[in-house]
Amino acid sequence: MTSLIEAAIRRRDSLRRLVKLFYEEPEDVSFVRDKLRKLPAPRGSRVPPHAVEDGGSRFEDFEAFTIYAVRAWAALYTPNGGRFDSASEAEEADVGIVVPQAFPEDRVRIYRETIEAYTAARVVANASGGLLLWDGSFRVIVGRHRPGAAEMPLSEAESRAAERLGLRPSDMYYELWRRVNSVVERGLRDPPARSLIEERLGLENLSSDDGVWVSFLEWVEKSMAFRLLLEDSWRRGVTPVFLSKTSRSTSLLGKPLPDVYYLRMAKPVESFLTDYSVLHGIEDIRAFKSKVVRGPFYPRHLGLDEFYRDLLGLAEFYVRLESGGPILKVEVAFNALRYGENDVADLVEGVVSALSSLPLARGYPYTLLVAHSRARLTRDDMDRVLHALGLGLERSGRHMLEG
């Protein structure tokens, strides 16, 4: 502890100068105000139809393995006069061991995001128009590297997976896609990637050498699940909208500090809407150029790479929905082949009008807070899972650190 205090004292002056930047208003914020405009008026007096989704995850490291638990909850709300009613709900959960023991934290995150996509797709299947609200950043979900990408190129991971499963690559992808569709129709019994490995190879036969291709297959499953969700949403006239309460993005203003810092200086309390930017495909979303990257980011089989490269569009902007509320980073996912420049402007205005019409709690959609409450996984929840598995007294990997 003494060394930490000594380090803090040594760095105190320089760190305080940096922290001070966050509390001093820039001399000129006109460059921010040029990008601000008033919120469009809410459309109509009725609460717009919308779906909400959220998820939670926990994992516990033991000496020889990692147990995980993931859960997701979603609901579809429809207008009823000045109120809204819950038209349908969906909930999914999964518990398992991370096999083999490779990239456990990254893979549990993939499990959570995948089950969230499945759960949202189940309520969207009953929707017609409106919004799908999601707490979090879609750029992070689709743009994050797969576990083990630095160790093994996509083509090699693909070949290794097909070889170990005893399938041709095309057959492997088709079988995984069939199982992903089945989850949405029938509910989750066993995650598709895991069930395919279990049937073809057996989880007990996996070794540490299999960690990269197994992680690859789980990541492909997630990519398929989100493609299915987006395509079905667009087909039903549902607009997926991703909301982030905290963001350190600099994409709007391109300044050293996050956009929200300058936006808060320009508009400390008032509601506002910023200009939007449009990202076309995974290259824009991940902010790289194709000539820098060797090969596709997503597999080419079943049009997966084509979907994320050519069809996916993302409109980004910031909004404060009510005075004194939080500044929200908003990402709207749309079919890039169906929207021209003017169409995107209308889409953004329609989304903001719909968000302004929703019941808000401290400037945030109330129904998303409900989803968060229903989906969160607490420490007590995880303890109950471990006891249900008969592992409540198992020695954890932290046992030597716990007094």
Phi, psi and omega in degrees: 000324181301318181294326178295316179297317179299320178295320179297319179294319179297322185265001189304309185296314182293321180290323179294327177296321179292316180298324182300330179302327184285347184244001177254130179287133176302149181300327183224115177246020179298330179295338176277313184299333178294341182257006182255149173210170182286154175293139172293153181293147175301145181267104178081172182264348182274149173292127183291151174297138180199154173247152177228155182208147171201165182213168178215160181209153174213152171214156182230122178273122171256178183299324187244352185199170178238124175265136177235156172221132177228150181212149176217150179221140180215155179212152175248126180247136179238150182290146176216086187068233177270002181250185172220146181244150175280113183274327178200154177227155175215141178219136178226152177211155178211143177227138180191184175251136177286109182233131349288177184283080180216134176050049188300316182295315180297321183286324176296323175298318177297318179300317181294313181296322180294314181292330174296317179297317178299315184293317177297320181297327181292324178277328177298330179300342179256005187262160173214100183081176178092200185242155165244115183261133185227130180274109180137179183258125178289329177301320180291319183297311186269343185260353181287138178299146173291150177300133179084007182299326180287340182267334186211123178301158182304314183298322179288320177297320178298312180295319181295318180297313181296319180296314182293329180274353180070036182229156168288149180307317181298319179292324178298313180293319180298316181295320178294318180297320178299317181289325177298315178298322181296326179299316182295323182283322190243353184093165185272120172253315176210130181307135186307313181297316181294318181293324178295316178296318181299315183288321186274332189227320185096122182299329182290346180266003179278141177239178181299334179292344183267359188301319185289313183288329175296315177299321178300314182295322177294322178293322176297319177302315178299317180297321177293319181298319179288324175299315179300316179299312182294315182296318180291323177299310181298321181297328182265007179075019179265133180258115177287127182233124183251127185242129178242122179282334176234132180212137174248023179292146175242017189291331183283313188254338179067029181262170182297321181267162181302152180306318186297333178297310181290324179296320180292327177292321181284325181226083185297326188228323192294155173287153181194169174224139178263169168300159179248157172239154183242131176248130180250106173083172187295332180294316176293317183299319180271357177060045171226163178259146186299330182291341180276336185255132179271111179085174182286157176282323177251157178297151181276342182296143178058022177070021183294313178296319180299319180299308184285338181271322189247327186268329186279125173238152182220123174259127184244139174196174176243151179209145165243115190282335176211157183303131180081358181279176179286156172274122184256133170272125185243134175234124181250119181269129181219163177282109187294339180279349183250352184241122170272184184300314180292326179296321180294321178300316178293322179298313181298315180297321179294321179295315181294321177299318179294317178299321180292339181274349183281152171297131183245147173236108184055042175081013182231142181305125185298320184292334174290327175294324176298315180300318179298318180295322183284334188260342188296147178246120182265171175299321178295321177300316181294322178298321179294321177299314181297321179292322178296329178276355183076024183246014184298333181255006179294144182282122182279167179292349181258009189300329182284342182265349185265127180258000000 
